């Protein structure tokens, strides 16, 4: 499952990938990510939404939910 997620993420823009990884793999808050990358909280939220939507389309509803809770 992890490899499927990584393959799917690789087709997203680099910044979107980075934000997703900081959020889901490093368990950083939206605020922490925004501060680290010097971007707004809303930008972080939008990029996370974009990544999760992409995973949902690529991997299906079940896999996206599993990824959301598993990571």
Secondary structure as UniProt FT lines:
FT   HELIX           2..9
FT   TURN            10..11
FT   HELIX           14..24
FT   HELIX           30..37
FT   HELIX           41..70
//
